[in-house]
Amino acid sequence: MIKSKLWTKDFIIISATTFFVALTFYLLMTTMTMYAIERFNASQSQAGLASGIFVIGALLSRLLAGKYMEIIGRKKMLGGSLGLFLIATLLYFLVDNLSLLLVVRFIHGATFGVATTAMPTAIMDIIPVERRGEGIGYFSLSPTLATAIGPFLGILIMQYADFNMLFAICTGFSVMSSIIILLAQIPEAKITKKQREAMKGFTWQDFFEISAIPISMIMLLMGMAYSGILAFLNSYAIEINLTTAASFFFIVYAVFILISRPFTGRLLDVKGDNIVMYPALLLFTLSLVLLSQAESGFILLLAGALVGLGFGTIMSCAQAIATKEAPQHRIGLATATYFFCSDVGMGTGPILVGSIIPIVGFRGTFMTLAVAVFLSIGLYYLVHGKKAIYRNQPAHVRASGGGRC
């Protein structure tokens, strides 16, 4: 049987655009606190706000983007958001006080939220349905690579140049994003007049896709656990004298995602959701256990590899599940729902994890996160896993009602 083509021109262009947008985000995210402190003499809390307000802007804009995307049109929304993303990047050159910096960061985050909701939505109609898990796996490599390259490049620029050079490089990435997206054909959703009218309401269902909420809640919990690693790995590494190994942690994480992604996405398409999600949840649990017990650089980096195989797999597969559960005309809302929950987890995780550390220490905190992820296996079974078992049974068994949980 001949496979439907996955690596089309449009798929490659949107993936590249996603990479440049994400690279800009991580470059600025890892340097913004330093910029606020050095340029405006900000306190640690003010500097943290300068970094985090970007995510707040993205969260709020995702809700509106998911709701109005199919009404406004994907191409218009994507082109407009990338144009505004470029303008917001240029505004950093004009910032002369902390309050203005906060405004620019919020606007920049809002444009980021719209663009990174529109691109995954468009890619869903470009990926062949029978290869959706595989396609999302490859597509999500773009932001994954940015998580490894962005912080490394940000630190390198700060060592050899100044903040104006940083903003100039980010502007270059934004220009490339705005130009290359013009070469792609953005598919629009085929929706009826009745569906269009139904999408103009203002109930909570108009901002969230109900079918995507269960798996998105799993991603919220996973995001909280992963954010604990992001926020506190460096401090933990200093405490256990493994700072050199810790500097390679996310490189190893990204490498193992690159290695595993071609197989996990295809496995999801062929064998179903559970065959991928259950092992991924177990691997993420094991990675946190190893992290909590790390006494050597090898164990720390092995934990990084398992985070890539575990959390990295969950991240792409959960997105595939969220979108395939939704009606075609609400894929944009499903995408927004998934990323909203993921962002909430990533945003609130450091606060919750930070409150645990004084009580049980770093090792106890990572072990607590391991227990939480392990318990989420049961939650996954309840909200999605048992339904996935039923769907993967032969048609005659489903018709007879066998296998229902």
N, C-alpha and C positions, 0 to 999 in steps of 0.2 A: 504493500500500500504506500503510495507517494504522500509524503508529509506536506501539509500546507506551508507556504513560505513564511518564515518568521522574520528573518533579517532583511526587511525591505528598507528602502530609502527613508521613508517616513519614520519607521521604528528607530533607525540609527540617528536621525536628526533630533528627534524628541529626546532620546536617551542622552545625546551629547549636550543638548540644551539643559536638561536636568542636572547633568554633571557640573556645568559651569555655574548655574544658579546655586547649587548646593556648595560648591567650592567657595563662592563668595560668602555664603552664610558662615561656613566654618572658619574661614580666614578671619572674618570680623569677630565672630563669637569668641575665639581664643585670644584676641588681642584687645578687645574693647574695654575690659576692666583696666588694663594697663594704660590705655589711651586716656580714659576718664580721670585716672589718678594723676598721671604725669601732666596732662594738658590743662585740667581744670581743678587740680588739687582736691578731687572728690574723695569722700570717705569710702571705706570698703563696702558699706551698704549701698551708697549712691552708685558706686562703680558696678556693683552687682545688678542694680536696677537698670543701669545703662545697657548692660548685656542682656538681661532677662526680658526687658520690655519689648524687645524684638519678637519674642515668642508669644507674648500677650497679643500683640498686633496680628500675628499669624493665626492665633486661635480664633479671634473674633472674625477675621476676614474669611476663614474657612467656612464658617456657618453660612455667611451670605453667598459665598462663591458656590457652594453646593446647591443652595436653593435657586439661585438665579442663572446658573450656568446655561441650562438648556433653553431658558427664556431669552437671554441676551445672545447666546451663541458661543460655542467653544472657541472658535477662531478669534472672534472679537475680544472675548475675555482674556484669552491667552496672550494675544498680541498687545492688548492694552496694559495688562499687568506687567509684562516684560518691559514695555516702554517706561512705565512708571517706576519699575525696579531700577532701571538705568538712571532715571532722573534722581531717585532717592540716593543712589550711590554717589552721584555728582554733588549732592547737597552736603556731604561730609566736608568738602573743601571750604564751605561757607560757614560752618558751625564755629561760633566764637564764645559760646557759654554752655554750661551743663544743661540748662533747661531746653535750649534749642537742640542739643544732642539727643535728649530723650524724645523730643517730637520727631526728629528725623529717624531715630531707631524704630519708633512705633510705626511710622509710615512705611519704612523699609520692610518691617516685619509683615505688615498688612499686604503689601504687594507680593512678598514671598509666599504668603499663605494662599493667595489667589492663584498664582502661577503654579505652585506645587500641588494644587488641587486639580487645576485644569489639565496639566500634562499627564498625570496618571489616568484621568478620565478618558482623554483622547486615545491613549495607548491601548485601552481596553478594546476599542473598536478596530484597532489596527492588528492586534494579536489574534490569530485564528482561535476560535473558541476551544477547539480540542487541544490546543497547546497553551492555554491561558496560564497554568501554573508555571510552565517552563518559561514562557515569555515574560511574566512578571518577575521571575527569578533573575533573568538576564537584565531586565530594565532596572530593577532595584540595585544592581551593581553600581550604577552611576552615583547615587548618593552615598553608597557604602565606600566606594573609592575616595569620595570627597572627605569622608570622616577620617581617613588615614592621611591623605595628602594635604588637606586644608590646615590642620594644626601644625604639621611639620613645616609647611611652607610659611605659615604665619610666624613661627619662631625664627626661621631662617631669615626672613625679611627684617625682623626686628633686630637681628644681630648685625646686619650689614647695611641697613637703610633706615629711613624714618617713616613716620605715619603717612606723609604725603605720598610716598612711593607705594605704601600699602593700598591707599585709596585709589591710586592710579592703576595698579594691577587689578583691583576689584572692578574698576570702571572698564578695563579692557575685557574682562570676563563677561561683564554685563552687556557690552557692545556686541560681543560674539554671540551671546544668547539671543539678543534682539534681531540680529541679522540672519543667523542660520535658521531660525524658526520660520522665516518667510519662505524658505525653500520647501517646507513640508506641507502636505495636504492634510488639514485637520478635519477628520470626519465629524459631522454634526449628528446629533441624535434624531431619529425618526419618531416624532411624537405627534399624537393626534391633537386636534383642537381641544377636545375634552380634557386630555392629559395636561395640556398647557394651562388651561384655566384652573385645573385642580392644583397646579403648582404655585398659584398666586396667593394662596391662603397664608394665614399667620398662626396656625397651631404649631405645636412643637414637632408634629410629624412632618411639617414643611421644611424643617431645618435638619432633621435626622432621618435616616432610612432605618425603619424598625428592624428589618431582616438582618441588617449589618451590626446591630447593637450587641448581640451575644458574643460574637467573636471579637468585636472591638473592645469589649470589656476585658477579655482575656489579654488583649494587647495593652490595655491600660495598666494592668497588673505587671505584665512583663516589662513595660516601659519604666515603671517605678523601680523594679529590681535592677534593670540595666543602668538607670540613671545613678544608682548608688555606686556602681563601678566607675562611671564617668566622673562623678563629683569627688569621690574620695580615694580613688586608686593611688594618686600621687602622695597624699598624706599617709596612707597606709604603707606605701612602699618606703617612705622615709622612716617610719616607725620600725619596720622590720629589716631595714638596711638592704633593700633590693631596688634602689632607684634606677640603676643601669638597666636591669631587666624590664622594669616598668616602662621605660622609654620606648621599648619595642613591643609592648603589649598590644596596642591597637594595630600595629603593622601585622603582627601574627594573626590577630582577629580578622583583618581584611583579607589576608592571604588564604585563610581557611574558608572564608566565604566564597572567594573566587574559585577555589578548588571544588567545593561542594555544590555550588549553585546550579551547574548544568545537570546534576543528577537529581537533586531534591525537587526541583520544579517539574521535571519530566515524570518523576515517581508520583507526584501529586496528581498529575493528569491521568496516568495509566492505572494506578492502584488505589487512588482515593485519598481523602484528607488525613484519615487517622494513621495510615502507614508512615506518614511523615511527621505529623504533629506530636504523637506520643513519644517517639524517640527524641525529638527535638526538645521537648519539655524535660525529659530525663537528662539529656546532655547539659542543658542549661542548669539544672539542679546540681549535677556533678561538678560543673565548672565553679559554681559558688562554694561548694564544699571544699574543693581544692584550693580556691582562693583564700578561704578562711584558715586553712592549715598550711599555707605556703611557708616553707623555710628556706627554699632555694630558688634561684632564678629559673631553673628548669620547670619546677612545679608552677611558678607564676605564669610562665609563657604557655605551659600546657593548659592552664585554666583559660588563657586568652584564646587558644585554639578551640577549646570546647565552647566558649562563649560564641565564637563565630559559627560553629556547627549547630549550636543550640539556639541562641537568641537570633542569630542571623537568619536561620531557616524559618523560625517562627514568624519573623517580621515580614518576609515576602509571602509565605504561605497563608498567613492570616489575611493579608490584603487580597490574595486571590479568592479566598473563601468569602470575604465580605462582599466582593463585587459580583461573584457568581450567584449569590443568594438574592440579589436585587433585581427588580424588573429593569428592562433595558433603558427606559426613559428616566430611571432614578439611579443609574450607575454613578453619576456625579455626586449625588447625595450620599451614596454608600461610601464612595472614596473620601468625601469630606468627613463623614462619621468616623471612619477608620482612623484618619489622621488626627482628627480632633481628640479622640480618646488616647491615641498614642502620645500626642503632645501634652495632654493633661497629665498622663503618667510620668513623662519625662520632666515636666515642670514641677510637679508636686513631690516627686520622689526624693530629691535631695533634702527637702524640708523634713519629710517624715523619717528618712534614713538618718539625717543629722540629729534628730531628737533621740534616736536609739543609741548612737555611738557613746555618749557620756555614761550610759547605763551599763552596757555590756561590752564596750570596746569595739575595735574594728573587726577582730576575728569573730566575736559573738554576733556582730551585726550581719556579716556576710553569711554566717550559718543560719541566722534568722531568715534572711532572704532566700536561702536555699530551701528551708522548710516551707516558706510561703509559695515558692514556685512549684515545689513537689505537691503541695495541697491543691494547687490550681489544676493539676491533672484531673482530679475529680470534678472540679468545676467545669473544665473543658468537656468532659464526658456528658455532664448534665445539660449544658447549653448548646452543644453541637455534636459531640462525638457519637452519641447514641443515634442521632438522626443520620449521621454519615454512614454508620453501619447499615442502617436500613436501606439507604439509597444505593449502596454498593452491592446489595443482594440481587440475584437474578430476578428478572421481571415476573416470572411465574410465582416466585416466593412472595414478592411484594404484593402481587395481586390477591394472594390467598390470605394476606394479613400476617404471614409468618415473620418472625424476627422483630416485631414491634416491641419497644421497651416501655 
